[in-house]
Amino acid sequence: MPTEILMPALSPTMEEGTLAKWLVKEGDSVASGDLLAEIETDKATMEFEAVDEGTIGKILIESGSEGVKVNTPIAVLLEEGESADDIDSAASAPAPKADEKSDEKASNAKPAGNGNGGGAKPATGGGASDAAPAKAPAAPTDDKGNRVFASPLARRIAAQKGLDLSQITGSGPRGRIVKADVEAAKPTETAAPAAAAKEQPAKSAAMPTGASADTVAAMYEGREYDEVKLDGMRKTVAARLTEAKQTIPHFYLRREIRMDALMKFRADLNKQLEARGVKLSVNDFIIKACALALQAVPDANAVWAGDRILRLRPSDVAVAVAIEGGLFTPVLKDAEMKSLSALSAEMKDLATRARDRKLSPGEYQGGSFAISNLGMYGIDNFDAVINPPHGAILAVGAGVKKPVVGADGELTTATVISVTLSVDHRVIDGALGAELLQKIVENLENPMVMLA
């Protein structure tokens, strides 16, 4: 079937470029490695080459076109036995506007390099296209703005039958919709969603996801590596944290906390609780301190809900638990009401079942606040990413002996931990975040208060 040649990403950060010059014209036969065009990025003019053999059936983007988005179809490659009649008639439609973005996962061309994928080379010239170029068609998308992959013939049949391609499951390579899928679909399966889609306001273009898999792989051609397939958890972690950094206006508040009083208090409690088989960790005290602080500063016990803020009454505190291949954030609900020993037992149970992947969704969804403690790995301090829809997350570093100035001005030493509160500015403003962090510090530096 005809194959779309896509605008390549010539660097991991490239989002668009200028198609400076075609080095082939319609009707030319090309083989893998043949130079196709010169592409101008913000840094250089580079050549890119074909990875498949075939015939240039249609040039969709003309020479000199600026602002061409990465993964936009720029030409159509015909396989042996195919002709221009196999190209979708939509290929002559107007080019996508500047804000239209494709979600194509693979490019059919790669940067020209030195044979091992180590990089592209500056353009050295070549024959310009003398074909009458046409504009790129607007690719079909689903209700989330993601590109729908379908063969030209399948798109043509779908148009004739009035079918919405976004409602059809493809059986071709990588889920591509082919002729058989469209012929098997019934208008009643897609007419309603299609009509509903027309009534919806236009959605914003999909956010750029960086270089395609093929573009990145081309950089390491000839180098040894192991490809790790993404499981559902890794995909979810990637999607949620990308969403967090792109949509949440983070700001950061940092404090140092003296832990000597807490360490002594913990040792005394553990000695008394030894007969019951209870051993409290520093993290148990941090959970309790945060839960009580959220009660003391109720305006900060909140989450972002799109067009409103939800202020929670209980302190539901999530704790990041690292597992193989990802992480969970089990939630300790009503943490302000529970004793330190109850929190310790619940946290141990949640962490164990999280590592065995036996938590139910209700046990790791929700909460308004999270804790991420990397102190056990020797990390002094770090900035954690907010887990939406939480309003804040506390990053906890390792306890370190440091010289400090005592209450009466004498120089002494103390065990100090560094904490960073990452805050969603849509939910919590600077002064409110500082007030919350101050309450956490007071609870940890005066642990007896948490039992009152």
C-alpha distance (Angstrom), angle and dihedral (degrees) to the residues before:
residue distance angle dihedral
M1 . . .
P2 3.83 . .
T3 3.80 112.0 .
E4 3.78 125.6 -145.2
I5 3.80 116.1 -129.8
L6 3.79 107.3 -144.5
M7 3.78 133.6 -150.2
P8 3.83 101.8 -96.8
A9 3.78 127.1 -133.1
L10 3.79 103.1 -123.8
S11 3.80 92.2 -172.6
P12 3.81 132.9 23.8
T13 3.83 91.2 -107.8
M14 3.80 98.8 42.9
E15 3.80 113.1 120.8
E16 3.81 100.7 166.0
G17 3.78 140.9 0.1
T18 3.78 145.5 177.3
L19 3.79 119.8 -92.2
A20 3.79 92.9 -139.1
K21 3.81 101.3 178.2
W22 3.77 140.4 -7.8
L23 3.81 113.9 -132.5
V24 3.82 92.0 -166.8
K25 3.78 134.7 46.1
E26 3.77 135.5 -147.7
G27 3.79 111.1 -70.4
D28 3.81 94.8 27.7
S29 3.78 117.2 131.6
V30 3.79 114.4 -131.3
A31 3.79 134.5 -171.9
S32 3.78 132.0 -159.8
G33 3.80 108.2 -69.9
D34 3.82 96.5 25.3
L35 3.79 114.4 133.2
L36 3.78 112.5 -111.8
A37 3.79 108.5 176.7
E38 3.77 148.7 -21.3
I39 3.80 116.4 -105.8
E40 3.79 124.4 -163.6
T41 3.78 117.3 -149.1
D42 3.77 127.4 179.5
K43 3.81 88.1 -89.7
A44 3.81 109.2 35.3
T45 3.79 149.0 -13.0
M46 3.78 109.7 -102.2
E47 3.78 138.2 178.3
F48 3.76 123.3 -129.6
E49 3.75 129.3 -161.5
A50 3.79 140.9 -148.1
V51 3.78 122.0 -97.9
D52 3.81 95.3 -169.2
E53 3.77 132.3 50.3
G54 3.78 123.6 -124.7
T55 3.78 142.9 92.4
I56 3.79 126.7 -58.4
G57 3.79 99.2 -115.3
K58 3.78 100.0 175.0
I59 3.80 137.0 3.3
L60 3.80 107.2 -144.8
I61 3.80 102.3 179.7
E62 3.79 118.9 47.5
S63 3.81 126.6 -133.9
G64 3.79 113.3 -85.5
S65 3.83 94.6 28.8
E66 3.81 110.0 149.2
G67 3.80 130.1 -155.7
V68 3.80 95.2 27.8
K69 3.80 106.7 169.0
V70 3.79 119.8 -127.2
N71 3.83 111.4 -96.6
T72 3.82 92.9 22.3
P73 3.84 110.5 139.5
I74 3.81 107.5 -107.1
A75 3.82 100.8 170.3
V76 3.79 142.9 0.6
L77 3.81 122.6 -121.9
L78 3.81 118.7 -153.2
E79 3.78 122.2 -148.9
E80 3.78 124.0 -139.7
G81 3.80 110.8 -64.7
E82 3.79 94.6 20.2
S83 3.78 125.6 112.9
A84 3.78 138.8 -167.5
D85 3.82 88.0 -88.8
D86 3.80 88.2 70.9
I87 3.78 91.8 61.6
D88 3.75 114.3 98.5
S89 3.77 112.2 -102.6
A90 3.78 87.4 -129.5
A91 3.79 88.3 75.0
S92 3.79 88.4 88.9
A93 3.81 93.6 54.5
P94 3.84 119.6 112.9
A95 3.79 116.6 -75.6
P96 3.80 118.4 -97.8
K97 3.77 115.8 -89.2
A98 3.77 119.2 -107.3
D99 3.81 93.2 -97.3
E100 3.80 95.0 52.6
K101 3.80 111.9 101.5
S102 3.74 130.8 -170.0
D103 3.77 122.8 -137.0
E104 3.81 93.9 -156.6
K105 3.79 111.0 152.2
A106 3.79 101.6 -154.2
S107 3.78 136.7 37.2
N108 3.78 124.2 -141.3
A109 3.77 93.5 -147.9
K110 3.77 133.5 51.6
P111 3.81 135.9 -157.3
A112 3.77 114.1 -86.8
G113 3.79 109.0 -109.7
N114 3.77 144.8 153.2
G115 3.78 96.0 -69.6
N116 3.78 98.6 -88.2
G117 3.78 99.7 71.4
G118 3.76 91.1 -108.3
G119 3.75 94.7 137.6
A120 3.75 147.5 -53.9
K121 3.77 127.1 -78.2
P122 3.78 130.3 -131.7
A123 3.79 114.4 -92.7
T124 3.76 115.3 -98.0
G125 3.78 99.1 -172.5
G126 3.78 134.9 -96.9
G127 3.76 143.0 175.9
A128 3.76 116.5 -43.6
S129 3.78 121.4 -131.6
D130 3.76 115.9 -95.7
A131 3.80 93.9 -174.0
A132 3.78 123.4 112.3
P133 3.80 98.0 -107.9
A134 3.79 123.6 -145.1
K135 3.77 131.2 -152.8
A136 3.82 124.2 -100.1
P137 3.81 118.8 -98.8
A138 3.76 122.3 -118.6
A139 3.81 105.8 -104.7
P140 3.83 118.4 -131.4
T141 3.81 114.9 -105.9
D142 3.79 136.1 -167.8
D143 3.81 126.0 -120.8
K144 3.81 90.3 -81.7
G145 3.78 94.4 54.2
N146 3.81 94.1 -105.7
R147 3.78 117.8 141.9
V148 3.81 116.3 -103.8
F149 3.81 111.7 -139.9
A150 3.80 115.2 -142.3
S151 3.78 136.6 149.2
P152 3.81 116.1 -105.7
L153 3.81 90.3 -112.6
A154 3.80 91.2 51.4
R155 3.80 90.8 50.4
R156 3.79 91.0 49.6
I157 3.81 93.3 50.1
A158 3.82 91.0 45.4
A159 3.79 90.4 53.8
Q160 3.80 91.1 50.0
K161 3.81 92.5 49.5
G162 3.81 94.5 42.1
L163 3.81 93.5 -118.9
D164 3.80 126.5 157.4
L165 3.80 106.6 -129.4
S166 3.81 92.0 -157.5
Q167 3.82 88.6 67.2
I168 3.82 95.0 52.9
T169 3.81 124.0 88.3
G170 3.79 112.4 -136.5
S171 3.79 123.1 -135.8
G172 3.80 96.6 -168.6
P173 3.82 128.3 96.0
R174 3.82 111.5 -46.9
G175 3.79 90.1 -0.9
R176 3.79 96.2 -57.3
I177 3.80 113.8 165.1
V178 3.79 112.1 -120.1
K179 3.81 135.6 -174.5
A180 3.82 94.8 -87.0
D181 3.82 92.0 54.0
V182 3.79 92.6 53.8
E183 3.79 94.4 44.4
A184 3.81 90.3 51.4
A185 3.80 93.7 49.8
K186 3.78 120.6 95.5
P187 3.82 122.9 -138.9
T188 3.81 90.1 -127.6
E189 3.80 89.9 62.4
T190 3.77 94.0 58.9
A191 3.79 108.8 21.0
A192 3.79 96.1 81.7
P193 3.82 96.7 47.8
A194 3.79 90.0 45.3
A195 3.79 92.0 51.6
A196 3.78 91.3 46.9
A197 3.77 90.6 50.1
K198 3.79 90.9 56.4
E199 3.79 90.0 55.5
Q200 3.78 92.7 52.9
P201 3.81 119.9 90.5
A202 3.77 116.3 -105.2
K203 3.79 112.1 -80.8
S204 3.76 123.1 -132.7
A205 3.78 117.5 -103.0
A206 3.79 117.5 -88.5
M207 3.79 115.2 -92.7
P208 3.79 115.3 -103.6
T209 3.77 112.8 -98.2
G210 3.80 98.1 -162.8
A211 3.77 128.0 -114.7
S212 3.79 118.3 -6.6
A213 3.79 121.0 -107.3
D214 3.80 92.1 -107.6
T215 3.80 92.3 49.6
V216 3.80 92.3 52.4
A217 3.81 92.3 44.0
A218 3.80 89.7 52.0
M219 3.81 89.4 60.7
Y220 3.80 90.0 61.2
E221 3.78 99.5 40.8
G222 3.80 108.1 142.2
R223 3.81 93.2 21.4
E224 3.80 122.6 106.4
Y225 3.79 116.6 -113.6
D226 3.79 141.3 146.7
E227 3.79 117.2 -122.7
V228 3.79 113.1 -138.0
K229 3.79 113.8 -157.4
L230 3.79 115.0 -139.1
D231 3.78 115.3 -115.3
G232 3.78 122.7 -154.4
M233 3.80 93.8 -91.7
R234 3.81 94.8 51.7
K235 3.81 90.2 48.1
T236 3.79 90.8 50.4
V237 3.81 93.0 47.6
A238 3.81 90.5 49.0
A239 3.81 93.3 47.7
R240 3.81 96.2 46.1
L241 3.79 96.7 45.2
T242 3.80 92.1 44.3
E243 3.79 87.0 52.2
A244 3.80 89.8 48.5
K245 3.81 95.8 52.8
Q246 3.80 93.4 42.0
T247 3.79 99.2 45.2
I248 3.82 108.2 24.3
P249 3.82 117.1 78.6
H250 3.81 98.1 -138.8
F251 3.78 123.8 -162.5
Y252 3.79 126.1 177.1
L253 3.81 135.0 -135.9
R254 3.81 120.1 -168.9
R255 3.80 132.1 -162.1
E256 3.78 139.5 164.1
I257 3.80 117.3 -133.8
R258 3.79 126.0 -158.2
M259 3.79 107.6 -134.2
D260 3.81 103.9 -177.0
A261 3.81 95.4 102.0
L262 3.80 90.9 47.9
M263 3.81 93.3 47.1
K264 3.81 91.1 52.6
F265 3.81 92.3 44.6
R266 3.82 90.8 48.7
A267 3.81 92.4 50.3
D268 3.81 90.9 51.5
L269 3.81 92.7 48.1
N270 3.80 93.7 47.2
K271 3.78 90.5 51.7
Q272 3.80 90.5 53.8
L273 3.83 92.9 43.5
E274 3.80 94.7 46.9
A275 3.80 92.8 96.3
R276 3.83 89.4 57.5
G277 3.79 92.0 50.6
V278 3.81 91.7 -115.3
K279 3.79 121.4 140.2
L280 3.78 117.1 178.5
S281 3.81 119.2 -147.8
V282 3.79 127.5 -150.5
N283 3.80 86.9 -111.7
D284 3.81 90.3 60.7
F285 3.81 89.2 59.0
I286 3.81 91.3 46.6
I287 3.82 90.7 52.9
K288 3.80 90.9 50.7
A289 3.80 92.6 45.3
C290 3.80 91.9 52.6
A291 3.81 93.4 45.5
L292 3.81 92.0 52.8
A293 3.82 91.7 44.3
L294 3.81 90.2 55.6
Q295 3.81 88.4 54.6
A296 3.79 91.3 48.9
V297 3.82 91.7 49.4
P298 3.82 101.8 34.5
D299 3.81 95.0 171.3
A300 3.81 88.1 66.1
N301 3.81 92.8 52.7
A302 3.79 90.4 87.2
V303 3.80 145.8 112.7
W304 3.79 134.5 -149.8
A305 3.82 112.7 -110.2
G306 3.80 103.2 -177.6
D307 3.80 101.0 -102.4
R308 3.80 97.9 19.0
I309 3.80 145.2 26.2
L310 3.80 121.8 -111.8
R311 3.80 114.7 -149.9
L312 3.78 111.2 -157.4
R313 3.78 121.7 -146.2
P314 3.84 98.9 -157.1
S315 3.81 121.6 56.9
D316 3.80 104.5 -114.8
V317 3.80 104.3 -179.7
A318 3.81 122.6 -168.8
V319 3.81 121.5 -153.5
A320 3.80 123.0 -158.3
V321 3.80 112.6 -123.6
A322 3.81 118.5 -170.4
I323 3.79 115.6 -138.4
E324 3.78 132.3 171.4
G325 3.79 108.3 -68.7
G326 3.80 97.6 5.7
L327 3.77 144.4 -14.6
F328 3.78 143.7 -87.3
T329 3.79 128.6 -147.9
P330 3.81 104.8 -152.1
V331 3.79 113.3 -167.0
L332 3.79 125.1 -129.2
K333 3.79 102.6 -152.2
D334 3.81 122.7 -150.0
A335 3.79 88.0 7.8
E336 3.80 92.3 163.9
M337 3.82 89.7 63.7
K338 3.80 97.7 50.7
S339 3.77 129.3 87.4
L340 3.79 121.0 -118.2
S341 3.82 90.9 -107.3
A342 3.83 91.4 50.7
L343 3.80 91.3 49.1
S344 3.81 90.2 47.9
A345 3.82 93.4 51.8
E346 3.82 93.3 45.1
M347 3.80 92.8 47.5
K348 3.81 92.2 50.5
D349 3.81 90.6 50.2
L350 3.82 93.7 47.5
A351 3.81 92.6 46.4
T352 3.81 92.4 49.8
R353 3.78 93.3 49.5
A354 3.80 91.3 43.3
R355 3.81 90.5 57.4
D356 3.81 88.6 48.9
R357 3.84 89.1 47.2
K358 3.78 91.1 -124.0
L359 3.79 99.8 126.7
S360 3.78 119.0 120.4
P361 3.84 117.1 -130.1
G362 3.79 90.7 -108.6
E363 3.80 89.2 62.0
Y364 3.80 96.8 56.4
Q365 3.80 102.6 30.4
G366 3.78 125.6 82.1
G367 3.77 130.4 21.8
S368 3.78 127.0 126.6
F369 3.80 100.5 -128.1
A370 3.79 136.7 34.8
I371 3.80 139.1 -159.7
S372 3.80 125.7 -149.1
N373 3.80 114.1 -173.0
L374 3.81 119.0 -171.4
G375 3.78 95.2 159.8
M376 3.80 91.8 108.9
Y377 3.83 87.6 63.6
G378 3.79 92.7 55.2
I379 3.81 94.7 -106.5
D380 3.80 109.5 153.7
N381 3.81 96.5 -160.5
F382 3.80 141.2 -22.2
D383 3.81 142.5 167.1
A384 3.80 115.4 -109.2
V385 3.82 124.3 -150.0
I386 3.79 115.2 -119.0
N387 3.80 113.7 -112.3
P388 3.83 104.8 -136.1
P389 2.95 132.2 -91.0
H390 3.83 89.7 22.6
G391 3.78 117.5 108.0
A392 3.81 95.9 -141.3
I393 3.80 146.5 -2.6
L394 3.81 129.0 -152.2
A395 3.81 117.1 -140.1
V396 3.82 111.9 -156.4
G397 3.79 124.7 -160.3
A398 3.80 133.3 -164.3
G399 3.78 125.1 -69.6
V400 3.81 109.7 -106.2
K401 3.80 131.2 -175.0
K402 3.81 107.6 -119.3
P403 3.80 137.6 170.7
V404 3.81 109.8 -105.6
V405 3.77 137.7 174.1
G406 3.81 111.5 -109.9
A407 3.79 127.8 -135.8
D408 3.83 92.1 -92.4
G409 3.80 93.4 45.7
E410 3.81 98.6 -99.0
L411 3.80 120.6 135.5
T412 3.79 113.8 -113.6
T413 3.79 141.2 145.3
A414 3.79 130.2 -99.4
T415 3.79 139.9 176.3
V416 3.79 105.2 -108.1
I417 3.80 132.3 -175.5
S418 3.79 124.4 -163.2
V419 3.81 117.2 -138.1
T420 3.80 131.5 -174.2
L421 3.78 122.7 -160.8
S422 3.83 111.6 -152.7
V423 3.79 107.6 -157.4
D424 3.81 134.5 -165.9
H425 3.81 102.7 -130.7
R426 3.80 91.0 -155.4
V427 3.80 89.1 65.4
I428 3.80 106.3 26.0
D429 3.80 126.4 33.0
G430 3.79 124.2 -147.9
A431 3.81 99.2 -95.6
L432 3.81 91.9 45.3
G433 3.80 91.3 49.5
A434 3.80 90.3 49.1
E435 3.81 90.1 51.2
L436 3.80 91.0 51.6
L437 3.80 92.6 49.2
Q438 3.80 91.0 47.7
K439 3.82 90.2 55.8
I440 3.81 90.7 50.1
V441 3.81 90.0 51.4
E442 3.82 92.4 48.5
N443 3.80 91.9 50.9
L444 3.80 93.6 50.3
E445 3.80 95.5 44.0
N446 3.81 90.9 47.4
P447 3.83 103.1 36.7
M448 3.80 95.4 168.5
V449 3.82 88.0 68.7
M450 3.81 89.9 65.3
L451 3.81 90.5 64.7
A452 3.79 94.8 51.4
